[in-house]
Structures are given as C-alpha cells and as structure tokens.
Amino acid sequence: MKRTLSILLSIITLLSVFILPTSVSADENFDEVDTKNAIAVTVNETQYKESDLTFTKEEPMRTYKITAEEAGVYRFYANSSEIVGMKAYLFKPNNLNPTEYIKSSSLNKETRNGGFDITYYLAKNETVYLKVALRDVYYYAGRKFDFVIGKKKDLIAKNGCIYESRFDRYFVVDNYINKYQSLTIENKINNLPVAGVDEDAFRNCRFITSVNIPSECKTLQTYCFDGCYNLKSVKLAEGVEELKYYAFQGTQIETIYLPKSIESPDALEAMLNLKTITVAKDNPYYTAVNGVLFTKDKKKLVRYPARGPRTYTIPNGVETVCDSAFKDSYVEKVYFPNTVKNMIGDVFHYCERLKYVKLNEGITSIGSSAFQGCESLSYINIPSTVKDIGLCAINDAGIRSIEIPENVFKIDGYSIYNCKYLDAIVFKGKRTEISTDAFRKIDVKTVYGPKGSTAEKYAEEKGINFVSTTLEDGEKCTKHHYIETECTKIPDCMNYGIFKTKCAICGKAGSNKKEPSLNHNFADEVCKFCGVSTTKYVNVDFNKTYSEVVPIPVSSLVIERDIIFNVNKDGKYFFNISNLSDKVLIDATIMKNDIRNIHYVTECANKSFKKSYMLSKGDQLKLRIRGLNSTGEYYNQSTYKYYEPIKFNYKITCDHIYKNTVVKPTYVSGGYTLHKCSTCGYSYKDKKTAKLKLQKPNGLTVKGGKKSLTVSYKKVAKATGYQIQYSLYSNFKSVKTIKLTKNSITKKTITKLKRNKKYFVRIRSYVVQNKKTTYSSWTKSKKAKTK
C-alpha cells in the first residue's frame, strides 16, 4: 500500500512538473541565474515584504539579489492557496562558478499550500540569489501573492545545521550546507539536548558526504536525508533510538552499525545500496547474522540488505519473515527452512531479480504485495497450509502456472494481477472464496478445479475455459492436461528455461518443457535484471591499442550494441571491426555537443567494417552494430534459444596525418626525412642520406731534431682538432698519441724522444657534434730520425 501511495505521489509530482508549456517552464536553464537584472534586496531585523507580486506570461520568473546587513537565519517564503505551480531556487556565489545551486522549495511548510519556503543562514554582508519561478503561467499569470523575507530569531545556525528550540529540546529543522563536507550534528545547544532531525531537514542536499549522529539525537524523521546522493557513511552514536522510513533513501550508504539503543530501524528498508548490517552485541532488540538483521531471539528475519548476496538461505529456527524483509533487494534465490510459519506483508515486494523461492509447509498466509513486481520469478509454490492470499500478493510476476491449495479459503482482490506469462490456474478446493477482481490483466487460457466448485463458477462468469479435475471412483485420466510447475533451469535475459510439467487433473509427471528467455529490461541503457549495458564508452587513447571481444545483448526486439568513442585530439581516426556475423548493419554517427545529424552513414558489413573519419577534439563517434540473421529473426522457435550474440573485435588506430621535416646530414650522423603524425605522435624516417665525410690533413712533413720531431700539416677547416701518433715501428706498435684540440694548430714539436732513433708519424682530424666524435682516416705515415 505504501508503494502504491508513493507511486501516486510520484505521478502527481511528475504531472505538476512536466505537463506544462515548455516555453515558460521554470526548470529551463535551471543553473542559469540572471544576476545582471536581479532585484537588489538588503535585509536585516526588519522583514522585507513585496506585496501584490505577480508574474506575466512573458516574464514567468524573477531573480532577487539578497544581501544581509546582519548575520542570522532568514526565511524566504510565499504562501498561496491559489498558485500551486510556484517554485523558488536558492543560489550562492562561488569562487569556481558564478553561482551554484543550493536548494529549492515548492511548498509553504507551515500551511502546506502552494508557494515556497526556504530557511538559510546568512553571514554579515553575505549575498545569495533567489530565483522565483511560476511553472504554469497560463493558469496563474497575474495572480497576486506576498513574498516575504524574515529573520528568524528563534533559530540557531551552527556548522551547517539550523536548530529550533521546542519543549526544552532542540531539533535540526533545516541546513545551510553549500560545500562538500562531513557533517556532525551538535549533541547539545545552550545546554539543551538536540533530540532529533526533522522531516526533510537535509533532503536533496548533495553536499553531505558523511554524517555523525550524536547520543542525544533520539529520532531521525522520515525523509530527513532523502536524496543526499553523495552521502556514503553514517555513524550512529549510542543513544539513537529511531530511524524512520526513508530517512536515508537515495544515499550511497553501503554499511551501517546499529548501536545498543536502536529500537526502530525502519529506514533500512529504503537503503538500496546497503550491503551489510551490523548490530551492537548488547542491543536488546536486534542482532545481525552475516550482515542480515534479525530480532534478538533470531526467530524473526527483519531486514535483508538490498545489495546482499544474490543467493540466501534463511537460517533454521526462523519462524517469521517480517514485512518488507527483502523489499526492493537484488536477491535472486531464497530458500526457506521448515521452521517458518509466517510471511508478513510485502516480503519480496519489487524484488525484480528474484528468480527462485521455495516456500515451506507451515506458512499460513501469502500477505498483501508479498511477490508484487517479481518479474523474474517464474514459479511460486503455495504450501498446502496457506489459508489466504492477500491483496496484490502476486502482481507483475513471471509465473507460468499457479496451484491454489484446498485450505485456501479466500483470494483477495487483485491477488494475481498482470502476470503476463500465466497460462493456467489450478484450484484444489471446492469452496475457495474468489474476489471479483482476484485475477486481473492476465491472459489465462484455462482454469482447473473440482466440478461444482467456486472456480468453475468464476471461470464461467469471466468467460475462461474451465476443465474439471474431478475423477469418479475408478475413473482414469485419459486426456492429460500438462501444466508447467517447478523450474529446473531458470530462464534469464539470454537463455531459455526448463520447467517440470504435470497433469493438472491426475498429477502425472510429464516431460520437461523449454520456455523462452525473459528478455532484457533496459532502463537508462542498462538491463535492470542482468546489468548488461547496450552502450560502451571508450576514451580514444593512442598510447594503447584497443582490441577486445564484446558480446551484443540480445532481445526479441533488437540485437545491437552502441560504442561511443570520446575524441580528445583533432585527427583522422581509423576504425577496424572484424569477425562480425554474416549480416550486420552498422550505423556511424558523429556527434558534436550531443547534437546529431552532423554526419550519418549506414554500412552493411560482411565479416568486417573499415572506415576513416576526420574528427575534432570534443567530438563523439557512435557506432551502432545491429545484427540480422539470415531469416531476419532473432529467436529460434525450434531450439527455444536466441541466436548467439554477435561477437566482434574492434581496434582504433590513427589514420595518420603526417608533418614532414627534412633533417640534414652531419659529420656524426646521416640525414633523413622525418614523418610525424600531428594526432598521435607516431613517426618514422625515410629518404636517408649518408653522414658527411671529414677530410684528413694534407701536406704532412716530419723533421728530426735533437731528441725531437717537428710535425707540420695543412689546416682542415671543418675539424675540431687533430690526433698525432708516433712509434718506433712502422706498424705503430707501442704507439703514443697526442691530441690537439684546436683546428688552427698546424705545427707540433714532439720532445723527450730517444737519440738517433727513426720514428714513424701519422695524423688524422676529428670533429665533435652533439657530444659525439667522428674521425677522418689516417694519413700515410712519414718517417724521420732524431739527433
């Protein structure tokens, strides 16, 4: 029932937002604030009041620049019993952004009428912008209302929280948080305890990352942290007693510790990212076993974390599975022990991934909404001990057949509703009371039941085929009516299932039957059952090569995969897709700023697809691969299987655009032409030329002197210097070398030689470039004798 009300409220909210003329919607340009034309308002102790405020069709919104002369908590509000489509948005100047959205309101909190109501703390001389907008000017343009800014003396602001005194206690009633932070609520204000956090106090505050709840804070009211989507952790001090419904809905909290004082942990139900629950050992009410919450005596399963293990066996000894115990969780298989007697209310409400559950004999009731929304659940066994099936008990489930035991005395309205796969209903008893609307929006082919039963009467009234299950004494069932019962291979999004069958009349087992897969159920391009996505995002990076095999999700409607490549550099990109099926259709779309029709091409590929595109930084290229088998079908009726997913490899390489640079040869290295891609930096060299040849010195002469030699030669213009070698041997054995570091030196006298000895001398030039040395060849040796 709570979910039904929630859905109705959501629908009403959506209608109020979206069924409006788009040209004047206040939600357009949401992050834009007209600071230039804002109405300047200075506030202090005196209330600011603009009476007879009206909007026109041409001007459906107005912006105020509000500056506080005095520090304090201010209330910006309007009240109207006539105008329900009004909303106010509060923005704060930011160092990084001109303005940053803080909070909004579309309801006067005191009167619950149309208007808005925002409480915020302003420091002295602090400025905020308030955008007041009328959502539906066609109905409300020209109507008058008062807009008031008043300083609230009875409120205290501290560390992001706004506190109000009531009955010798303080309560957190609102917040003024405008930066990402960890939040600690005060334990006491003015020596009085902070006893709780009011409803909606932090609702939709995106800045909170963690929160500490102190010991005096006994109660967290409904929706107090709802929609705080960056909130990842909460620490509850000893003394906290109540966590009311939806207190942490829409947060990212994965683990929670319940202290000794916790009496009511109702908020756990809507914490859809919760993986583990732990409890203080001395908590008198609850305990946790492997992350699951139970009553202290472990006889009642209270709450299974929404992101707990996919398969769970309820411990032996548990007698009651409480209301909403598995509600909205991701559990897929649940096994009941024989000890369970009660299954209260909407135990598996909207467990959309629940595929298998085996209920035990001893359960007496299938509560209201117990299996509502269990789309993947293909079979439910109703134990013979069950006496009634509640309102909306098995709605929107994937069951194929259902047997109503003899002890069931009543089936409430809408008990089995919109079960699109349901083919047969079998009644075991004669007197089961069936509400007029017990079975709605289902295409049941046959109702089975005893002759003269209420089931026969119901089938006759509804125009459904009825088959009697009554056999006279000694009569044998000669024409079996096989129905699907327990599932032995659970169907999923991609694979068929296998079901046992039996005769609805005599109970004889039949052969197993194959049933098609359930198909993907995509929401925001991701299947909510198996998690597979139709879209893959790739940031193009030429420092690595992309090569992978990607299976394409298959459904009865489409076989496709979207790959979106984000381009970070200007250039020419080459896409190579191979190993495709025989017939594959590929759509390529280049998008700029999410605007399509920049470029569109459709190719029919056979085994491979190769294409080059000129792309700019910021572009996106979307390749959509769509498969068609030879018959144009996606499902094989003879094998009860979808055709195999298309598997393919894809690589992204740079279809290079080269910039050519000619590098001239030097004495130390050869020349070449460098081809370098301006997109990815890849380069190669060709048209290579030999390095320059260094000239050796000419005109070498050697003259002998007293224990010396004088060596002369001609200058080599390009040389850095010279090397002279001399030896007593013509093969330059035991040679000695002299290095001359200037090319201008053309004469050198070698001293301290042996007297009357014949010496052999040779010379070469050298050049140093880029810290590398290259030598010329040696000259022919010359000889001379010392004196």
Secondary structure, DSSP 8 states (H G I E B T S, - for coil): -HHHHHHHHHHHHHHHHHSS-GGG-TTTTTT----TT-EEEEESSS-EEEEEE---SS--EEEEEEEESS-EEEEEEEEESS--SEEEEEEE--SSSS-EEEEEE-S-TTT--EEEEEEEEE-TT-EEEEEEEES-HHHHTT--EEEEEEE-TTEEEETTEEEEEETTEEEEEEE---S-EEEE--SEETTEEEEEE-TTTTTT-TTEEEEEE-TT--EE-TTTTTT-TT--EEEE-TT--EE-TTTTTT----EEEE-TT--B-GGGGG-TT--EEEE-TT-SSEEEETTEEEETTS-EEEE--TTS-SEEE--TT--EE-TTSSTT----EEE--TT--EE-SSTTTT-TT--EEE--TT--EE-TTTTTT-TT-------TT--EE-TTTEES---SEEEE-TT--EE-TTSEE--TT--EEEE--S--EE-TTSEES----EEEE-TTSHHHHHHHHHT-EEEE----TT----S--EEEEEEEE---SSS-EEEEEEETTT--EEEEEEE------EETTEETTT--BSEEEEE--TTS---EEEE--B-SS-BEEEEEEE--S-EEEEEEEES--SSEEEEEEEEETTEEEEEEEEEEESSEEEEEEEE-TTEEEEEEEEE--TTS-SEETTTTEE----EEEEEEEE---EEEEEE---SSS-EEEEEEETTT--EEEEEEE-----------EEEEETTEEEEE----TT-SEEEEEEESSTT-TT-EEEEE--TT--EEEE-S--TT-EEEEEEEEEEEETTEEEE------EEEE--
